[in-house]
């Protein structure tokens, strides 16, 4: 029974990684029709609308998609949940906008691998919260820097603008993870996610009307990318992640979901070959080597080497 559950969880998380990896292609396609703030506001509003029925079902049927230690909706601390949702929404919206802007100037594959650096950055930033950082993180961080050099740095030792924007996105996703980590155990996860989607949508929508000129024609042109990123990436993948991580080794879960970077590179290349993307998505041999090093560093950081050593003492 346990093996069957683990297999099911692995399938759910693999689907999540595939959905998130392919989402980079649709985000890049969305830039052809809409500006970043407008696109981000649209996708997260759709994500909010997708989760709203699930939230209502969970309210009347608390065991639906529930973890064993999940706080029922009728018992959540309201003020704490609202504050957590607002902070998560601001972090998520900011990270996604930087990622969306970065995809204007860099390839889908590079964006996927750079974004995955949040797995290394999160434990390093955790030092500011007085959390211990294992030695494997520092080794992984150094390896990731070497990989980033091969992946991003051009002749003259400068990083392209799009790569820098996506790196800022990875930093903000690290902040988003730490905020979620603080609030998730104190409230209901689906409610927290629903609020963060709404906050992200409203905030980005305000900036869209200030800095951009969104209109219905843009929305219609970007309908397919919005549907994919709003329903599949935000709604379906989030639900799959909940189902997959339930009673499953979190280290293994993170490793499986790390494959979104590989999926993004493959999906980006084929989308370019088939004419869905106009920007060249091919990578040089040095850039591919950089991708391999970054991915290896991300996997290495998640290996419980220190825990294995301590358990054997």
DRENRO-287925 format. One line per field, with one value per residue (C-alpha): x, y, z; residue number from 1. Coordinates in pm, whole numbers, plus 32768, in hexadecimal, padded with zeros to 4 digits. Each point is the difference from the previous one (the first is absolute). Layout:
REM residues N
xx	c(X,...)
yy	c(Y,...)
zz	c(Z,...)
i	c(NUM,...)
***
This chain:
REM residues 313
xx	c(8000,811A,80B4,7EBB,7FCF,8169,7FD6,7EC1,80AB,8125,7F10,7F48,8144,808C,7EC7,8030,8168,7F93,7EE8,80E5,8117,7F1D,7F6B,813F,7FAA,7EA0,8085,80EF,7EE0,7F31,8107,7FAF,7EA2,8002,80E8,8082,7F22,7EC6,8057,8058,7EC0,7F31,80A0,7FE5,7E99,7FB2,80C4,7F2F,7EBD,8077,804A,7EC5,7F17,80FF,8001,7E83,8000,8106,7F30,7ED5,80D2,813D,809C,800B,8173,805A,814E,7FFB,8072,7F3F,7F38,7E8F,7F7F,7F03,8118,810B,807F,7F6B,80EF,8138,7F7D,7FB6,8157,80A9,7F3A,8058,8175,8005,7F40,80EE,8130,7F64,7F8B,8152,80BF,7F1D,8013,817E,7FF4,7F0C,80DA,8135,7F5E,7FEF,817B,8077,7FAE,7F01,8109,80E8,7EDB,7F9A,8158,803D,7EAC,804F,8119,7EF8,803B,8166,7FB4,7EE9,80DB,810A,7F00,7F84,813E,7F5C,7EF1,810E,7FCC,8123,808D,809F,815B,7F6E,7F46,8146,8099,7EC7,8001,8168,7FB1,7ECA,80D0,80EC,7ED7,7F62,8146,7FFE,7E8B,7FE3,814A,8061,814C,806A,7F85,7EA1,7EB3,7EE4,7EE3,7EFA,80D5,802A,7E88,7FBD,8109,7F49,7EC8,80B1,805B,7E95,7F83,80EA,7F5E,7EAA,805B,8077,7EC1,7F2C,80CF,7FB0,7E89,7FA1,8009,7F2D,7EDD,7F57,80E2,7EF2,7F70,815C,8042,7EAE,8040,8160,7F7F,7EFB,80FE,80F8,7EF1,7F7E,815B,8080,7EB8,802D,8161,7F82,7F09,810A,812A,7F5E,7ECC,7F45,7ED3,7F16,80B6,8142,7F40,7F67,8151,80A5,7ED7,80AF,813A,7F20,7F26,8131,80B9,7EC1,7F51,8117,812E,7F4C,7ECC,8041,8173,7FBF,7EFC,80ED,8110,7F18,7FA1,8168,80A8,7F04,80BA,8122,8172,8029,8167,7F98,7ED6,80E1,80EB,7EE6,7F76,815F,7FDE,7F27,8147,8058,7E9D,800B,813F,7F77,7EA7,8098,80DE,7EE5,7F11,8103,8039,7E8A,7FCF,7F45,811F,80B9,812E,8122,7FE6,8138,811F,8174,80CE,8088,7EA0,7F89,8127,7F96,7E9D,8087,80D6,7EDF,7F13,8105,8033,7E89,7FE6,8139,7F77,7ECC,80BF,7FE8,817A,8023,7ED6,8089,814E,7F66,7F1D,812D,80C6)
yy	c(8000,80F2,7FBA,8041,814C,8066,7FAD,80CC,8126,7FEB,8009,812F,80BE,7FA1,808D,813C,8024,7FD0,8100,8103,7FBF,802B,8139,80BE,7FD4,808A,8121,8059,7FE7,80E1,8113,8014,807E,809A,80C4,7F4C,80A7,7FC8,7E94,7FB3,80A3,7F35,7EAF,8021,8078,7EC5,7F35,80A2,7FAB,7E99,7FD1,80AF,7ED4,7F1A,80EB,7FF5,7E83,7FEF,80E8,7F14,7EC1,803C,7EB1,8052,8018,8022,7FB2,7F53,813B,80FF,8105,7FF5,8139,8042,8010,80CD,813F,8107,8124,7F27,7F5B,814E,808B,7EC2,8004,816B,7FCB,7EC0,80AC,8128,7F1A,7F1A,811D,80B0,7EC1,7FAA,815E,7FF9,7EA7,807A,812E,7F21,7F19,812A,8003,7E9D,7EA0,7F1C,7EFC,80F8,8097,7EA8,7FAA,8157,7FFB,7EAB,80A7,8058,7EA2,8065,8168,7FAA,7F4F,8111,8113,7F2D,8068,8153,7F46,7F4D,7EB5,7F17,7FD7,7EAF,7FF8,7F61,8146,80C4,7EFC,8008,817E,800A,7EFD,80C2,813F,7F46,7F7B,815A,808C,7F08,802D,817B,80BE,8082,807C,812E,7F63,808E,7F5B,803E,80D8,7EEC,7F0A,8102,8038,7E8A,7FE4,8111,7F2C,7ED5,80DA,806F,7E99,7FAA,8113,7F7B,7EA2,8081,80CA,7ED0,7F29,80F1,801A,7EAF,7F3D,810A,8009,7F42,7FCD,801B,813C,8098,7FB1,8087,814B,801D,7FCF,8110,80F1,7FBE,803A,8142,8091,7FB2,807B,8154,8021,7F88,8121,80F5,7F92,7F3F,8018,7EB6,7FC6,7EEA,7FC0,7FB0,7F1B,7F4C,7FD9,7F71,7F27,7EAF,8063,8094,7EC8,7F1F,80CA,8054,7EAF,7F03,80A6,80AE,7F27,7E9A,7FF7,808F,7EF1,7EF3,8082,7FE4,7E9B,7FA0,808D,7F6A,7EFD,8000,8040,817B,7FDB,7F0D,80DE,8130,7F37,7F8E,8161,8082,7F57,8125,80AA,7EE2,7FF8,8177,7FE2,7EDD,809E,814E,7F66,7F3D,8129,80CD,7EED,7FDF,8178,804A,80DF,80F7,8032,7F0E,7EF9,7F38,7FE3,7FEA,7EDE,80DE,806F,7E96,7FAF,8122,7F74,7EAA,8098,80D6,7ED7,7F21,810D,8018,7E86,7FF0,8105,7F2A,7EC0,7FB0,7FC4,809D,7F40,7EB5,8042,805A,7ED0,7F20,8092)
zz	c(8000,805A,7EB6,7F45,80B6,7FBB,7E90,7FF0,80AC,7F0F,7ED8,808D,803F,7EAB,7F5C,80D1,7F86,7E95,801E,80A2,7F05,7ED3,80A3,7FAA,7E8F,8030,80D2,7EE6,7F06,80E0,7FDE,7E8C,804E,815C,80E1,8139,8105,7F30,7FB9,816B,807F,7F0A,804A,8179,7FF1,7F3C,8102,8113,7F48,7FD2,8173,807B,7FC0,80A7,812A,8017,7FEC,8114,80D8,7FFC,7FE3,80CF,7FA2,7E8C,7F96,8170,80A5,8150,80B7,7F2D,80BC,7F98,7F54,8114,8103,7F4D,80AD,7F1A,8037,7FEA,7EC3,7F59,805D,7F83,7EBD,7FBE,803E,7F31,7EE9,7FF3,7FF5,7EFB,7F21,800F,7FB0,7EDB,7F6B,8007,7F61,7EF8,7FAE,7FF7,7F02,7F14,7FEB,8046,7F90,80A1,805B,80AB,80BE,807E,8087,809A,80AB,809A,80C6,8104,808A,8056,8061,80F6,8106,7FDD,8040,8123,80B9,8038,80C0,80CC,7F52,7FD0,7EA2,7FAD,7F65,7EC5,7FBB,7FEB,7F19,7F29,7FFF,7F82,7EF3,7F9C,7FDB,7F14,7F3B,7FF2,7F77,7EE0,7FCA,800E,7FF3,7EA8,7F75,80C9,8147,8005,8044,7F0E,807F,7FE3,80C7,8115,8011,801C,8112,80C3,7FC7,80A0,812D,8024,7FE1,8120,80CE,7F97,8078,8152,802F,7FA6,80ED,811C,7FC2,7F66,8147,80AC,7F0C,7EE4,7ECF,7EF3,809D,8018,7E92,7F95,80B2,7F73,7E9C,8037,8098,7EE5,7EFD,8099,8041,7EA3,7F6E,80A6,7F74,7EAD,7FE7,8079,7F2B,7EE3,7F23,8027,7F23,7F97,7EB8,80BE,80E7,7ED9,7F4F,8139,805F,7FD6,80CA,810F,800C,801D,8108,80BE,7FFD,7FCA,80A2,8120,803A,7F8B,8055,8159,8044,7F79,80E6,812E,7FA2,7FB1,8137,80F0,80D6,7F07,8040,7FD0,7F83,7EEF,7FAE,7FD1,7F22,7F1F,7FDF,7FB1,7EB0,7F93,7F9A,7F14,7F78,7FC0,7F2F,7F31,7FD7,7FA1,7EF5,7F5C,8018,7F41,7F00,7FC4,7FDC,8144,8078,7F24,80E6,7FCE,8115,7FA9,80F8,7FBB,8089,8117,805A,8006,80E5,80DC,800D,8065,8117,8084,7FFE,80AC,8109,803E,8029,80DB,80F1,803A,8051,8177,8019,8156,8086,7F7D,80A4,814F,7FFF,7FC5,8125)
i	c(1,2,3,4,5,6,7,8,9,10,11,12,13,14,15,16,17,18,19,20,21,22,23,24,25,26,27,28,29,30,31,32,33,34,35,36,37,38,39,40,41,42,43,44,45,46,47,48,49,50,51,52,53,54,55,56,57,58,59,60,61,62,63,64,65,66,67,68,69,70,71,72,73,74,75,76,77,78,79,80,81,82,83,84,85,86,87,88,89,90,91,92,93,94,95,96,97,98,99,100,101,102,103,104,105,106,107,108,109,110,111,112,113,114,115,116,117,118,119,120,121,122,123,124,125,126,127,128,129,130,131,132,133,134,135,136,137,138,139,140,141,142,143,144,145,146,147,148,149,150,151,152,153,154,155,156,157,158,159,160,161,162,163,164,165,166,167,168,169,170,171,172,173,174,175,176,177,178,179,180,181,182,183,184,185,186,187,188,189,190,191,192,193,194,195,196,197,198,199,200,201,202,203,204,205,206,207,208,209,210,211,212,213,214,215,216,217,218,219,220,221,222,223,224,225,226,227,228,229,230,231,232,233,234,235,236,237,238,239,240,241,242,243,244,245,246,247,248,249,250,251,252,253,254,255,256,257,258,259,260,261,262,263,264,265,266,267,268,269,270,271,272,273,274,275,276,277,278,279,280,281,282,283,284,285,286,287,288,289,290,291,292,293,294,295,296,297,298,299,300,301,302,303,304,305,306,307,308,309,310,311,312,313)
***
